[in-house]
Protein backbone atom coordinates (compact mmCIF):
# COMPACT_ATOMS: atom_id res chain seq x y z
CA UNK A 1 0.00 0.00 0.00
CA UNK A 2 1.38 3.42 -0.93
CA UNK A 3 0.63 6.65 0.88
CA UNK A 4 -1.48 9.14 -1.04
CA UNK A 5 0.19 12.49 -0.55
CA UNK A 6 -2.41 14.49 -2.43
CA UNK A 7 -1.71 16.79 -5.34
CA UNK A 8 1.66 18.03 -4.10
CA UNK A 9 2.68 14.82 -2.32
CA UNK A 10 2.80 16.52 1.09
CA UNK A 11 -0.63 15.86 2.61
CA UNK A 12 0.49 13.12 4.98
CA UNK A 13 3.40 15.30 6.16
CA UNK A 14 0.89 18.04 7.01
CA UNK A 15 -1.27 15.63 9.00
CA UNK A 16 1.61 14.04 10.90
CA UNK A 17 3.22 17.41 11.66
CA UNK A 18 -0.03 18.74 13.12
CA UNK A 19 -1.16 15.60 14.94
CA UNK A 20 2.34 14.62 16.03
CA UNK A 21 2.46 17.52 18.46
CA UNK A 22 -0.06 15.65 20.63
CA UNK A 23 2.29 12.70 21.06
CA UNK A 24 5.64 14.44 21.44
CA UNK A 25 6.79 15.77 24.76
CA UNK A 26 8.33 19.23 24.98
CA UNK A 27 11.68 19.19 23.14
CA UNK A 28 10.72 15.92 21.42
CA UNK A 29 12.02 15.31 17.90
CA UNK A 30 10.09 14.34 14.79
CA UNK A 31 11.82 12.78 11.77
CA UNK A 32 10.71 12.23 8.16
CA UNK A 33 12.33 10.44 5.28
CA UNK A 34 11.94 12.67 2.23
CA UNK A 35 12.22 12.46 -1.52
CA UNK A 36 15.03 14.18 -3.40
CA UNK A 37 12.99 17.32 -4.10
CA UNK A 38 11.03 17.69 -0.84
CA UNK A 39 13.56 19.28 1.51
CA UNK A 40 12.40 22.90 1.28
CA UNK A 41 8.71 22.03 1.41
CA UNK A 42 8.91 19.70 4.41
CA UNK A 43 11.27 22.02 6.30
CA UNK A 44 8.80 24.84 5.70
CA UNK A 45 5.89 22.74 6.94
CA UNK A 46 7.76 21.89 10.13
CA UNK A 47 8.59 25.54 10.77
CA UNK A 48 4.99 26.59 10.13
CA UNK A 49 3.86 23.78 12.43
CA UNK A 50 5.79 25.23 15.35
CA UNK A 51 8.93 23.11 15.28
CA UNK A 52 12.39 24.59 15.84
CA UNK A 53 15.93 23.54 14.95
CA UNK A 54 14.65 22.15 11.64
CA UNK A 55 17.48 20.46 9.80
CA UNK A 56 18.35 17.66 7.39
CA UNK A 57 20.54 14.58 7.29
CA UNK A 58 22.17 13.42 4.08
CA UNK A 59 22.25 9.81 2.88
CA UNK A 60 25.37 7.95 1.75
CA UNK A 61 25.04 9.47 -1.73
CA UNK A 62 25.12 12.98 -0.26
CA UNK A 63 21.43 13.66 -0.91
CA UNK A 64 19.11 15.20 1.68
CA UNK A 65 17.18 12.17 2.95
CA UNK A 66 15.86 12.98 6.44
CA UNK A 67 14.24 16.14 7.77
CA UNK A 68 13.72 16.66 11.48
CA UNK A 69 12.56 19.28 13.93
CA UNK A 70 12.13 19.83 17.67
CA UNK A 71 8.74 20.49 19.24
CA UNK A 72 8.43 23.82 21.00
CA UNK A 73 5.40 25.14 22.87
CA UNK A 74 3.36 27.69 21.01
N, CA, C and O atoms as a GROMACS GRO file, in nm:
protein
  296
    1UNK      N    1   0.084  -0.115   0.000
    1UNK     CA    2   0.000   0.000   0.000
    1UNK      C    3   0.091   0.124   0.000
    1UNK      O    4   0.185   0.132   0.079
    2UNK      N    5   0.063   0.217  -0.086
    2UNK     CA    6   0.138   0.342  -0.093
    2UNK      C    7   0.058   0.453  -0.024
    2UNK      O    8  -0.065   0.451  -0.022
    3UNK      N    9   0.129   0.549   0.031
    3UNK     CA   10   0.063   0.665   0.088
    3UNK      C   11   0.019   0.758  -0.023
    3UNK      O   12   0.091   0.777  -0.122
    4UNK      N   13  -0.099   0.815  -0.007
    4UNK     CA   14  -0.148   0.914  -0.104
    4UNK      C   15  -0.119   1.052  -0.047
    4UNK      O   16  -0.182   1.095   0.049
    5UNK      N   17  -0.023   1.119  -0.106
    5UNK     CA   18   0.019   1.249  -0.055
    5UNK      C   19  -0.060   1.366  -0.109
    5UNK      O   20  -0.024   1.481  -0.082
    6UNK      N   21  -0.165   1.340  -0.185
    6UNK     CA   22  -0.241   1.449  -0.243
    6UNK      C   23  -0.173   1.506  -0.365
    6UNK      O   24  -0.076   1.448  -0.416
    7UNK      N   25  -0.222   1.618  -0.411
    7UNK     CA   26  -0.171   1.679  -0.534
    7UNK      C   27  -0.022   1.710  -0.530
    7UNK      O   28   0.049   1.686  -0.628
    8UNK      N   29   0.024   1.764  -0.418
    8UNK     CA   30   0.166   1.803  -0.410
    8UNK      C   31   0.253   1.698  -0.340
    8UNK      O   32   0.373   1.718  -0.324
    9UNK      N   33   0.193   1.588  -0.298
    9UNK     CA   34   0.268   1.482  -0.232
    9UNK      C   35   0.300   1.507  -0.086
    9UNK      O   36   0.376   1.431  -0.026
   10UNK      N   37   0.243   1.612  -0.027
   10UNK     CA   38   0.280   1.652   0.109
   10UNK      C   39   0.167   1.638   0.211
   10UNK      O   40   0.187   1.672   0.328
   11UNK      N   41   0.051   1.590   0.169
   11UNK     CA   42  -0.063   1.586   0.261
   11UNK      C   43  -0.035   1.508   0.388
   11UNK      O   44  -0.069   1.554   0.497
   12UNK      N   45   0.026   1.390   0.376
   12UNK     CA   46   0.049   1.312   0.498
   12UNK      C   47   0.153   1.378   0.588
   12UNK      O   48   0.147   1.362   0.710
   13UNK      N   49   0.247   1.454   0.531
   13UNK     CA   50   0.340   1.530   0.616
   13UNK      C   51   0.261   1.634   0.697
   13UNK      O   52   0.285   1.651   0.817
   14UNK      N   53   0.169   1.702   0.632
   14UNK     CA   54   0.089   1.804   0.701
   14UNK      C   55   0.013   1.744   0.819
   14UNK      O   56   0.011   1.800   0.928
   15UNK      N   57  -0.048   1.629   0.795
   15UNK     CA   58  -0.127   1.564   0.900
   15UNK      C   59  -0.038   1.520   1.016
   15UNK      O   60  -0.069   1.547   1.132
   16UNK      N   61   0.072   1.454   0.985
   16UNK     CA   62   0.161   1.404   1.090
   16UNK      C   63   0.225   1.519   1.167
   16UNK      O   64   0.240   1.511   1.289
   17UNK      N   65   0.263   1.626   1.098
   17UNK     CA   66   0.322   1.741   1.166
   17UNK      C   67   0.223   1.802   1.264
   17UNK      O   68   0.260   1.835   1.377
   18UNK      N   69   0.100   1.816   1.224
   18UNK     CA   70  -0.003   1.874   1.312
   18UNK      C   71  -0.037   1.779   1.426
   18UNK      O   72  -0.033   1.818   1.543
   19UNK      N   73  -0.071   1.656   1.394
   19UNK     CA   74  -0.116   1.560   1.494
   19UNK      C   75  -0.001   1.510   1.582
   19UNK      O   76  -0.022   1.473   1.697
   20UNK      N   77   0.119   1.510   1.528
   20UNK     CA   78   0.234   1.462   1.603
   20UNK      C   79   0.263   1.541   1.728
   20UNK      O   80   0.320   1.489   1.824
   21UNK      N   81   0.224   1.667   1.728
   21UNK     CA   82   0.246   1.752   1.846
   21UNK      C   83   0.179   1.694   1.970
   21UNK      O   84   0.227   1.712   2.082
   22UNK      N   85   0.067   1.624   1.951
   22UNK     CA   86  -0.006   1.565   2.063
   22UNK      C   87   0.073   1.453   2.131
   22UNK      O   88   0.054   1.427   2.249
   23UNK      N   89   0.160   1.389   2.057
   23UNK     CA   90   0.228   1.270   2.106
   23UNK      C   91   0.374   1.294   2.146
   23UNK      O   92   0.437   1.209   2.208
   24UNK      N   93   0.426   1.410   2.110
   24UNK     CA   94   0.564   1.444   2.144
   24UNK      C   95   0.568   1.525   2.273
   24UNK      O   96   0.486   1.615   2.294
   25UNK      N   97   0.661   1.493   2.358
   25UNK     CA   98   0.679   1.577   2.476
   25UNK      C   99   0.756   1.704   2.435
   25UNK      O  100   0.812   1.711   2.325
   26UNK      N  101   0.758   1.800   2.523
   26UNK     CA  102   0.833   1.923   2.498
   26UNK      C  103   0.978   1.888   2.466
   26UNK      O  104   1.038   1.806   2.536
   27UNK      N  105   1.033   1.946   2.364
   27UNK     CA  106   1.168   1.919   2.314
   27UNK      C  107   1.180   1.786   2.240
   27UNK      O  108   1.290   1.746   2.203
   28UNK      N  109   1.067   1.717   2.218
   28UNK     CA  110   1.072   1.592   2.142
   28UNK      C  111   1.105   1.619   1.996
   28UNK      O  112   1.080   1.728   1.944
   29UNK      N  113   1.162   1.519   1.930
   29UNK     CA  114   1.202   1.531   1.790
   29UNK      C  115   1.109   1.451   1.700
   29UNK      O  116   1.061   1.344   1.739
   30UNK      N  117   1.086   1.503   1.581
   30UNK     CA  118   1.009   1.434   1.479
   30UNK      C  119   1.097   1.423   1.354
   30UNK      O  120   1.164   1.519   1.316
   31UNK      N  121   1.097   1.305   1.292
   31UNK     CA  122   1.182   1.278   1.177
   31UNK      C  123   1.098   1.230   1.060
   31UNK      O  124   1.000   1.158   1.080
   32UNK      N  125   1.136   1.269   0.939
   32UNK     CA  126   1.071   1.223   0.816
   32UNK      C  127   1.176   1.184   0.714
   32UNK      O  128   1.276   1.255   0.695
   33UNK      N  129   1.155   1.073   0.647
   33UNK     CA  130   1.233   1.044   0.528
   33UNK      C  131   1.168   1.121   0.414
   33UNK      O  132   1.045   1.122   0.402
   34UNK      N  133   1.248   1.183   0.330
   34UNK     CA  134   1.194   1.267   0.223
   34UNK      C  135   1.248   1.223   0.088
   34UNK      O  136   1.350   1.155   0.077
   35UNK      N  137   1.176   1.265  -0.016
   35UNK     CA  138   1.222   1.246  -0.152
   35UNK      C  139   1.326   1.351  -0.189
   35UNK      O  140   1.345   1.448  -0.116
   36UNK      N  141   1.391   1.332  -0.301
   36UNK     CA  142   1.503   1.418  -0.340
   36UNK      C  143   1.466   1.564  -0.358
   36UNK      O  144   1.553   1.651  -0.350
   37UNK      N  145   1.339   1.594  -0.383
   37UNK     CA  146   1.299   1.732  -0.410
   37UNK      C  147   1.204   1.789  -0.304
   37UNK      O  148   1.135   1.887  -0.330
   38UNK      N  149   1.201   1.728  -0.186
   38UNK     CA  150   1.103   1.769  -0.084
   38UNK      C  151   1.163   1.845   0.034
   38UNK      O  152   1.089   1.885   0.124
   39UNK      N  153   1.291   1.866   0.036
   39UNK     CA  154   1.356   1.928   0.152
   39UNK      C  155   1.293   2.062   0.190
   39UNK      O  156   1.249   2.080   0.303
   40UNK      N  157   1.290   2.155   0.097
   40UNK     CA  158   1.240   2.290   0.128
   40UNK      C  159   1.096   2.287   0.174
   40UNK      O  160   1.060   2.355   0.270
   41UNK      N  161   1.013   2.208   0.107
   41UNK     CA  162   0.871   2.203   0.140
   41UNK      C  163   0.849   2.146   0.280
   41UNK      O  164   0.774   2.203   0.359
   42UNK      N  165   0.913   2.034   0.311
   42UNK     CA  166   0.891   1.970   0.440
   42UNK      C  167   0.954   2.053   0.553
   42UNK      O  168   0.895   2.063   0.661
   43UNK      N  169   1.069   2.112   0.530
   43UNK     CA  170   1.128   2.202   0.630
   43UNK      C  171   1.033   2.318   0.658
   43UNK      O  172   1.013   2.356   0.774
   44UNK      N  173   0.975   2.374   0.554
   44UNK     CA  174   0.880   2.484   0.570
   44UNK      C  175   0.757   2.443   0.648
   44UNK      O  176   0.708   2.519   0.731
   45UNK      N  177   0.706   2.324   0.620
   45UNK     CA  178   0.589   2.274   0.694
   45UNK      C  179   0.620   2.256   0.842
   45UNK      O  180   0.538   2.289   0.927
   46UNK      N  181   0.738   2.204   0.872
   46UNK     CA  182   0.776   2.189   1.013
   46UNK      C  183   0.786   2.324   1.082
   46UNK      O  184   0.739   2.339   1.195
   47UNK      N  185   0.846   2.421   1.017
   47UNK     CA  186   0.859   2.554   1.077
   47UNK      C  187   0.722   2.617   1.098
   47UNK      O  188   0.696   2.676   1.203
   48UNK      N  189   0.635   2.606   0.999
   48UNK     CA  190   0.499   2.659   1.013
   48UNK      C  191   0.421   2.586   1.121
   48UNK      O  192   0.333   2.644   1.185
   49UNK      N  193   0.454   2.459   1.142
   49UNK     CA  194   0.386   2.378   1.243
   49UNK      C  195   0.437   2.400   1.384
   49UNK      O  196   0.390   2.334   1.477
   50UNK      N  197   0.531   2.490   1.402
   50UNK     CA  198   0.579   2.523   1.535
   50UNK      C  199   0.696   2.440   1.583
   50UNK      O  200   0.714   2.423   1.703
   51UNK      N  201   0.774   2.388   1.492
   51UNK     CA  202   0.893   2.311   1.528
   51UNK      C  203   1.016   2.400   1.508
   51UNK      O  204   1.019   2.484   1.419
   52UNK      N  205   1.116   2.380   1.593
   52UNK     CA  206   1.239   2.459   1.584
   52UNK      C  207   1.355   2.368   1.546
   52UNK      O  208   1.338   2.246   1.534
   53UNK      N  209   1.470   2.427   1.527
   53UNK     CA  210   1.592   2.354   1.495
   53UNK      C  211   1.571   2.256   1.379
   53UNK      O  212   1.624   2.145   1.380
   54UNK      N  213   1.494   2.299   1.282
   54UNK     CA  214   1.465   2.215   1.164
   54UNK      C  215   1.593   2.199   1.084
   54UNK      O  216   1.663   2.296   1.054
   55UNK      N  217   1.623   2.074   1.049
   55UNK     CA  218   1.748   2.045   0.980
   55UNK      C  219   1.733   1.920   0.896
   55UNK      O  220   1.628   1.855   0.899
   56UNK      N  221   1.837   1.885   0.823
   56UNK     CA  222   1.835   1.766   0.739
   56UNK      C  223   1.957   1.680   0.765
   56UNK      O  224   2.059   1.725   0.817
   57UNK      N  225   1.944   1.554   0.726
   57UNK     CA  226   2.054   1.458   0.729
   57UNK      C  227   2.069   1.403   0.588
   57UNK      O  228   1.970   1.369   0.524
   58UNK      N  229   2.191   1.394   0.542
   58UNK     CA  230   2.217   1.342   0.408
   58UNK      C  231   2.234   1.190   0.412
   58UNK      O  232   2.275   1.134   0.513
   59UNK      N  233   2.202   1.125   0.300
   59UNK     CA  234   2.225   0.981   0.288
   59UNK      C  235   2.368   0.956   0.240
   59UNK      O  236   2.447   1.049   0.226
   60UNK      N  237   2.400   0.830   0.215
   60UNK     CA  238   2.537   0.795   0.175
   60UNK      C  239   2.576   0.852   0.039
   60UNK      O  240   2.695   0.864   0.009
   61UNK      N  241   2.477   0.887  -0.043
   61UNK     CA  242   2.504   0.947  -0.173
   61UNK      C  243   2.517   1.099  -0.165
   61UNK      O  244   2.541   1.166  -0.265
   62UNK      N  245   2.501   1.154  -0.043
   62UNK     CA  246   2.512   1.298  -0.026
   62UNK      C  247   2.384   1.374  -0.053
   62UNK      O  248   2.386   1.497  -0.062
   63UNK      N  249   2.272   1.302  -0.065
   63UNK     CA  250   2.143   1.366  -0.091
   63UNK      C  251   2.068   1.387   0.041
   63UNK      O  252   2.077   1.304   0.132
   64UNK      N  253   1.994   1.498   0.050
   64UNK     CA  254   1.911   1.520   0.168
   64UNK      C  255   1.807   1.408   0.174
   64UNK      O  256   1.730   1.390   0.080
   65UNK      N  257   1.806   1.334   0.285
   65UNK     CA  258   1.718   1.217   0.295
   65UNK      C  259   1.625   1.223   0.415
   65UNK      O  260   1.516   1.167   0.411
   66UNK      N  261   1.667   1.290   0.523
   66UNK     CA  262   1.586   1.298   0.644
   66UNK      C  263   1.573   1.444   0.685
   66UNK      O  264   1.670   1.520   0.684
   67UNK      N  265   1.452   1.481   0.722
   67UNK     CA  266   1.424   1.614   0.777
   67UNK      C  267   1.375   1.593   0.920
   67UNK      O  268   1.299   1.500   0.947
   68UNK      N  269   1.418   1.679   1.010
   68UNK     CA  270   1.372   1.666   1.148
   68UNK      C  271   1.356   1.803   1.212
   68UNK      O  272   1.413   1.902   1.167
   69UNK      N  273   1.277   1.806   1.318
   69UNK     CA  274   1.256   1.928   1.393
   69UNK      C  275   1.223   1.897   1.538
   69UNK      O  276   1.186   1.784   1.571
   70UNK      N  277   1.238   1.997   1.623
   70UNK     CA  278   1.213   1.983   1.767
   70UNK      C  279   1.084   2.055   1.804
   70UNK      O  280   1.062   2.169   1.762
   71UNK      N  281   1.000   1.989   1.880
   71UNK     CA  282   0.874   2.049   1.924
   71UNK      C  283   0.903   2.160   2.025
   71UNK      O  284   0.980   2.142   2.118
   72UNK      N  285   0.839   2.274   2.003
   72UNK     CA  286   0.843   2.382   2.100
   72UNK      C  287   0.699   2.420   2.132
   72UNK      O  288   0.611   2.403   2.048
   73UNK      N  289   0.675   2.471   2.251
   73UNK     CA  290   0.540   2.514   2.287
   73UNK      C  291   0.506   2.641   2.211
   73UNK      O  292   0.591   2.728   2.190
   74UNK      N  293   0.384   2.650   2.173
   74UNK     CA  294   0.336   2.769   2.101
   74UNK      C  295   0.281   2.870   2.196
   74UNK      O  296   0.236   2.977   2.154
   0.00000   0.00000   0.00000
